[in-house]
């Protein structure tokens, strides 16, 4: 059978002031097209469906319509678990309608999904805390899924019985997963784990969490190690880290699929993907391939020393979002800033870097405290930046001083 694994949609997310919803519509449409073209039997969305606990209406509509389309009219189960950006109650709230469409929402760790059967589709034949077994009409074997939606310390204590020691997390998950795998996961079916966790190979490189994201890992206390995964599991579908990677540490693949779009400039240059998993009973490890996602604006961090070069590049790369660093001997004029902004609609940040004239270690600049405010400001500016302020900066300073005096009076 084939499974499409995706995660970290972050519907409703902005890049600073720039709303990404239209890009998200395009890339989710692309994911739906890949699912149809590959004729996958099941879809897993491994958390962070939304970007906030209270997402905008447009983001909610996009999620429900997209997941419904992915079900292929109820023939294809779609499993969507909550991530650390999601409200578990919001994920669970549409459950009766979702199940009627073929969508299985899992909001809390160790959630129990009520068994059900669709007339034209699949059936949930067994259910337990953090476990479901699915039977598809065209397959002779069942699909077993262990699930762990995102769990912070409070939820872990409430739902899984976590103690106070940090090391309890790995032991708790190991015992919980092992109990379910030993009871339900033999070689007569397909066995999968899906989770939204910060997971690493024991002794492996510490992987950076996405820039600007709500962190899961606090120090090393919340790291889950992949050697805790039961040996019966043939593929682990993870969410949270936005770069595609197989972290290893287990005989079967343990994979972060990647987010569908680059959501911060630290992700600039990353190729975004979905994963197509090929899996069958009695084979210890699934094999998988990736499908690249092409929709959405690419993120770039660019650095220029001449405004003309920056404007030329901006004109040549219109469908991008840019963090632009401008290096110059003097501060950028308002006329140059206007040229830059008029050349592109996707400039998120402009970072000016002014080359400072280095002073010798023993050089001292005398300050005349008898000067008026304007001359004091000029001396301060020169000592700070190694150059005199230009006319625009002086005019701005005078405006601030004038407004301050008016407020005081």
DACOR-V241894 format. One record per residue. N is the residue number from 1. RES is the residue in one letter. SS is DSSP state (helix for helix, strand for strand, loop for the rest). PSI is psi in radians with two decimals (NA if undefined). Layout:
n res ss psi
N RES SS PSI
N RES SS PSI
This chain:
n res ss psi
1 X loop 2.90
2 X strand 2.43
3 X strand 2.38
4 X strand 2.17
5 X strand 2.14
6 X strand 2.95
7 X loop 2.96
8 X loop 0.92
9 X loop -0.63
10 X loop 0.83
11 X strand 2.33
12 X loop 0.01
13 X loop 2.53
14 X strand 2.68
15 X strand 1.71
16 X loop -1.99
17 X loop -0.13
18 X strand 2.03
19 X strand 2.37
20 X loop 0.17
21 X helix -0.65
22 X helix -0.69
23 X helix -0.70
24 X helix -0.69
25 X helix -0.76
26 X helix -0.77
27 X helix -0.59
28 X helix -0.64
29 X helix -0.70
30 X helix -0.69
31 X helix -0.74
32 X helix -0.70
33 X helix -0.66
34 X helix -0.75
35 X helix -0.72
36 X helix -0.77
37 X helix -0.64
38 X helix -0.16
39 X loop 0.91
40 X loop 2.68
41 X loop -0.34
42 X strand 2.68
43 X strand 2.38
44 X strand 2.20
45 X strand 1.89
46 X strand 0.92
47 X loop 2.92
48 X loop 1.01
49 X loop -0.76
50 X strand 2.96
51 X loop -0.24
52 X loop 2.76
53 X loop -0.59
54 X loop 1.39
55 X loop 2.76
56 X loop 2.74
57 X helix -0.70
58 X helix -0.62
59 X helix -0.70
60 X helix -0.76
61 X helix -0.73
62 X helix -0.72
63 X helix -0.93
64 X helix -0.72
65 X helix -0.68
66 X helix -0.78
67 X helix -0.66
68 X helix -0.72
69 X helix -0.68
70 X helix -0.41
71 X loop -0.20
72 X loop 0.96
73 X loop 0.67
74 X loop 0.01
75 X loop -0.39
76 X loop 2.01
77 X strand 2.39
78 X strand 2.09
79 X strand 2.11
80 X strand 2.07
81 X strand 2.77
82 X loop 2.50
83 X loop -3.03
84 X loop -0.26
85 X loop -0.20
86 X loop 2.56
87 X loop 2.06
88 X helix -0.58
89 X helix -0.69
90 X helix -0.67
91 X helix -0.68
92 X helix -0.41
93 X helix -0.66
94 X loop 0.39
95 X helix -0.88
96 X helix -0.77
97 X helix -0.69
98 X helix -0.81
99 X helix -0.62
100 X helix -0.42
101 X helix -0.22
102 X loop 0.25
103 X strand 2.27
104 X strand 1.83
105 X strand 2.38
106 X strand 1.85
107 X loop -0.60
108 X loop 2.68
109 X loop 2.51
110 X loop 0.53
111 X loop 2.57
112 X loop 2.06
113 X loop 2.17
114 X loop 2.34
115 X loop 2.49
116 X loop 2.92
117 X strand 2.36
118 X loop 2.41
119 X loop -0.68
120 X loop 0.16
121 X loop -2.29
122 X loop 3.10
123 X strand 2.41
124 X strand 1.97
125 X strand -0.47
126 X strand 2.61
127 X strand 2.51
128 X strand 3.07
129 X loop 2.00
130 X loop 0.41
131 X strand 2.43
132 X strand 2.65
133 X strand 2.27
134 X strand 2.44
135 X strand 2.15
136 X loop 2.45
137 X loop -0.58
138 X loop 0.02
139 X loop 2.50
140 X loop -0.06
141 X loop 2.73
142 X loop 2.84
143 X strand 2.09
144 X strand 2.29
145 X strand 2.04
146 X strand 2.33
147 X strand 2.46
148 X strand 1.67
149 X loop 2.84
150 X loop 2.39
151 X loop 1.97
152 X loop -3.11
153 X helix -0.72
154 X helix -0.81
155 X helix -0.65
156 X helix -0.75
157 X helix -0.68
158 X helix -0.72
159 X helix -0.45
160 X helix -0.15
161 X loop 0.54
162 X loop 2.40
163 X loop -2.79
164 X loop -0.27
165 X loop 2.46
166 X loop -0.65
167 X loop -0.20
168 X helix -0.53
169 X helix -0.90
170 X helix -0.75
171 X helix -0.70
172 X helix -0.82
173 X helix -0.69
174 X helix -0.82
175 X helix -0.75
176 X helix -0.84
177 X helix -0.71
178 X helix -0.74
179 X helix -0.81
180 X helix -0.76
181 X helix -0.72
182 X helix -0.57
183 X helix -0.64
184 X helix -0.36
185 X loop 1.49
186 X loop -3.06
187 X loop 0.06
188 X loop -0.07
189 X loop -3.11
190 X strand 2.37
191 X strand 2.12
192 X strand 2.55
193 X strand 2.33
194 X strand 2.38
195 X strand 2.68
196 X strand 1.60
197 X loop 2.83
198 X loop 1.80
199 X strand 2.43
200 X strand 2.81
201 X loop 2.32
202 X loop 2.23
203 X loop 0.00
204 X loop 3.14
205 X loop 2.43
206 X loop 2.10
207 X loop 2.42
208 X loop 2.39
209 X loop 2.72
210 X loop 2.45
211 X loop 2.32
212 X loop -0.01
213 X loop 2.76
214 X loop 2.07
215 X loop 2.53
216 X loop -0.74
217 X loop 2.09
218 X loop 1.82
219 X loop -2.32
220 X loop 0.16
221 X loop -0.52
222 X loop 0.29
223 X loop 2.30
224 X strand 2.33
225 X strand 2.46
226 X helix -0.27
227 X helix -0.03
228 X helix -0.21
229 X loop 2.33
230 X loop 2.60
231 X loop -0.39
232 X loop -0.39
233 X loop 2.24
234 X loop -0.29
235 X strand 2.39
236 X strand 2.08
237 X strand 1.87
238 X strand 2.70
239 X strand 2.72
240 X loop -0.99
241 X loop 2.40
242 X loop -0.10
243 X loop 2.40
244 X loop 2.30
245 X strand 2.55
246 X strand 1.94
247 X loop -0.28
248 X loop -2.88
249 X loop 0.09
250 X loop 2.58
251 X loop -0.50
252 X loop 2.83
253 X strand 2.41
254 X strand 1.79
255 X strand 2.29
256 X strand 2.16
257 X loop -0.55
258 X loop 2.72
259 X loop 2.74
260 X loop -0.41
261 X loop 2.75
262 X loop 2.09
263 X loop -0.07
264 X loop 2.83
265 X helix -0.27
266 X helix -0.29
267 X helix 0.06
268 X loop 2.29
269 X loop -0.19
270 X loop 2.42
271 X loop 2.16
272 X loop 2.53
273 X strand 2.87
274 X strand 2.82
275 X strand 2.31
276 X strand 2.04
277 X strand 2.24
278 X strand 2.09
279 X loop 2.55
280 X loop 2.80
281 X loop 2.72
282 X loop 0.11
283 X loop 2.10
284 X loop -0.72
285 X loop 2.34
286 X loop 2.80
287 X strand 2.71
288 X strand 2.79
289 X strand 2.82
290 X strand 2.63
291 X strand 2.13
292 X strand 2.50
293 X loop 2.33
294 X loop -0.23
295 X loop 2.83
296 X loop 2.76
297 X loop 2.42
298 X strand 2.52
299 X strand 2.41
300 X strand 2.46
301 X strand 1.98
302 X strand 2.56
303 X strand 2.22
304 X strand 2.65
305 X loop -0.12
306 X loop 2.35
307 X helix -0.67
308 X helix -0.71
309 X helix -0.71
310 X helix -0.81
311 X helix -0.71
312 X helix -0.77
313 X helix -0.70
314 X helix -0.73
315 X helix -0.60
316 X helix -0.23
317 X loop 1.23
318 X loop -0.57
319 X loop 0.98
320 X strand 2.91
321 X strand 2.35
322 X strand 2.40
323 X strand 1.94
324 X strand 2.11
325 X strand 2.20
326 X strand 2.07
327 X strand 2.24
328 X strand 2.88
329 X loop -0.47
330 X loop 2.96
331 X loop 2.61
332 X loop 2.34
333 X loop 2.79
334 X helix -0.53
335 X helix -0.73
336 X helix -0.70
337 X helix -0.69
338 X helix -0.75
339 X helix -0.75
340 X helix -0.85
341 X helix -0.60
342 X helix -0.29
343 X loop -0.19
344 X loop 2.48
345 X loop 0.10
346 X loop 0.47
347 X strand 1.97
348 X strand -0.80
349 X strand 2.48
350 X strand 2.13
351 X strand 1.84
352 X strand 2.33
353 X strand 2.00
354 X strand 2.18
355 X loop 2.15
356 X loop 2.48
357 X loop 2.12
358 X loop 2.35
359 X loop 2.57
360 X loop 2.72
361 X loop -0.69
362 X loop -0.01
363 X loop 2.30
364 X loop 2.38
365 X loop 2.01
366 X loop 2.50
367 X loop 2.20
368 X loop 1.83
369 X loop -0.07
370 X loop -0.03
371 X loop 2.85
372 X loop 3.06
373 X helix -0.70
374 X helix -0.80
375 X helix -0.60
376 X helix -0.73
377 X helix -0.72
378 X helix -0.76
379 X helix -0.73
380 X helix -0.80
381 X helix -0.74
382 X helix -0.67
383 X helix -0.53
384 X helix -0.74
385 X helix -0.03
386 X loop 0.32
387 X loop 2.84
388 X loop 2.55
389 X loop 2.55
390 X loop 3.11
391 X helix -0.69
392 X helix -0.71
393 X helix -0.70
394 X helix -0.73
395 X helix -0.70
396 X helix -0.73
397 X helix -0.76
398 X helix -0.65
399 X helix -0.74
400 X helix -0.77
401 X helix -0.75
402 X helix -0.80
403 X helix -0.66
404 X helix -0.72
405 X helix -0.71
406 X helix -0.68
407 X helix -0.72
408 X helix -0.63
409 X loop NA
